[in-house]
Amino acid sequence: MLNKLEHFRALVEAQTKARYTAEWERDRKYYDLAVHAGSWVCKVKIGRKYANVDVGKSGKYMVELSTGNIYGIKGYGVIHRGHSYGNLDTTHEYFWGEYTAHKLTQAA
């Protein structure tokens, strides 16, 4: 479970940083990328039932430790069961770099 959580953390961090970098490349003349330094850093805090995945200084996702299911949050430490994003085995099916995760479309 810890390896999957670390993989998920690294994936969210990498995709969030890539989004910030792409936006900076597009709007380079308006601001410096250093403005967002640290905003893409992800940390995992393990609790009794859930692992909190924080992006920057805010909570973003919660992972149910018993099942590996990934949820959005209502408030810090409060899961939002209406915002479900698969589980730790299906992280590759989502893009995690935006404000909320979205499922990738399958090419036919």
C-alpha positions as CSV (number, residue, x, y, z in Angstrom):
1,M,0.0,0.0,0.0
2,L,2.8,2.5,0.8
3,N,4.5,1.9,-2.5
4,K,1.2,2.6,-4.3
5,L,0.6,5.7,-2.2
6,E,4.1,7.0,-3.1
7,H,3.6,6.3,-6.8
8,F,0.3,8.2,-6.6
9,R,2.0,11.1,-4.8
10,A,4.7,11.3,-7.3
11,L,2.2,11.1,-10.2
12,V,0.1,14.0,-8.8
13,E,3.2,16.1,-8.2
14,A,4.7,15.5,-11.7
15,Q,1.5,16.2,-13.5
16,T,0.8,19.3,-11.4
17,K,4.3,20.6,-12.0
18,A,3.9,19.9,-15.8
19,R,0.7,21.9,-15.9
20,Y,2.3,24.9,-14.1
21,T,5.3,24.7,-16.4
22,A,3.1,24.5,-19.6
23,E,1.1,27.5,-18.4
24,W,4.3,29.4,-17.7
25,E,5.7,28.6,-21.2
26,R,2.5,30.0,-22.7
27,D,2.3,33.1,-20.5
28,R,6.0,33.6,-19.8
29,K,5.9,37.4,-20.3
30,Y,3.4,37.9,-17.6
31,Y,5.0,36.2,-14.6
32,D,8.0,34.2,-13.4
33,L,7.6,30.4,-12.7
34,A,9.1,31.1,-9.2
35,V,5.7,32.6,-8.2
36,H,4.4,29.1,-8.1
37,A,7.4,27.4,-6.5
38,G,6.2,24.8,-4.1
39,S,2.6,24.9,-5.3
40,W,3.1,21.5,-6.9
41,V,4.8,19.7,-4.1
42,C,2.7,16.8,-2.8
43,K,2.8,15.2,0.6
44,V,1.0,12.2,2.1
45,K,-0.1,12.1,5.7
46,I,-1.3,8.7,6.9
47,G,-4.2,8.5,9.3
48,R,-6.1,5.6,10.8
49,K,-8.6,5.2,8.0
50,Y,-7.4,7.5,5.3
51,A,-4.3,9.0,3.8
52,N,-4.4,12.7,3.0
53,V,-2.7,13.8,-0.2
54,D,-1.8,17.5,0.1
55,V,-0.8,19.6,-3.0
56,G,1.1,22.7,-2.0
57,K,-0.4,23.9,1.2
58,S,-3.9,22.5,0.7
59,G,-5.6,19.1,1.0
60,K,-6.7,17.7,-2.3
61,Y,-7.4,13.9,-2.2
62,M,-8.0,11.3,0.4
63,V,-7.2,7.6,-0.1
64,E,-9.2,5.0,1.9
65,L,-6.5,2.8,3.3
66,S,-8.7,-0.4,3.5
67,T,-9.7,-0.3,-0.2
68,G,-7.3,2.1,-1.9
69,N,-10.2,4.2,-3.3
70,I,-9.4,7.8,-4.0
71,Y,-11.8,10.6,-3.2
72,G,-11.8,14.4,-3.3
73,I,-12.4,16.3,-0.1
74,K,-15.1,18.5,1.3
75,G,-12.8,20.1,3.8
76,Y,-9.5,19.0,5.2
77,G,-9.9,15.5,6.6
78,V,-13.4,15.1,5.3
79,I,-13.9,12.9,2.2
80,H,-16.4,13.7,-0.5
81,R,-17.8,10.3,-1.6
82,G,-19.5,12.1,-4.6
83,H,-16.0,12.9,-6.0
84,S,-14.5,9.4,-6.6
85,Y,-11.4,8.9,-8.7
86,G,-10.9,5.2,-9.0
87,N,-8.3,3.6,-6.8
88,L,-4.6,3.2,-6.4
89,D,-4.6,0.5,-9.1
90,T,-6.2,2.8,-11.7
91,T,-4.2,6.0,-11.2
92,H,-2.9,5.8,-14.8
93,E,-6.5,6.3,-16.1
94,Y,-6.7,9.9,-14.8
95,F,-4.9,13.2,-15.2
96,W,-4.1,14.6,-11.8
97,G,-2.6,17.9,-12.7
98,E,-5.7,20.1,-12.9
99,Y,-7.8,21.6,-10.1
100,T,-9.7,18.3,-10.0
101,A,-8.7,15.0,-11.6
102,H,-10.3,13.9,-14.8
103,K,-10.5,10.6,-16.5
104,L,-8.4,10.3,-19.7
105,T,-10.3,9.3,-22.9
106,Q,-9.3,6.1,-24.5
107,A,-8.1,6.4,-28.1
108,A,-10.1,4.1,-30.4
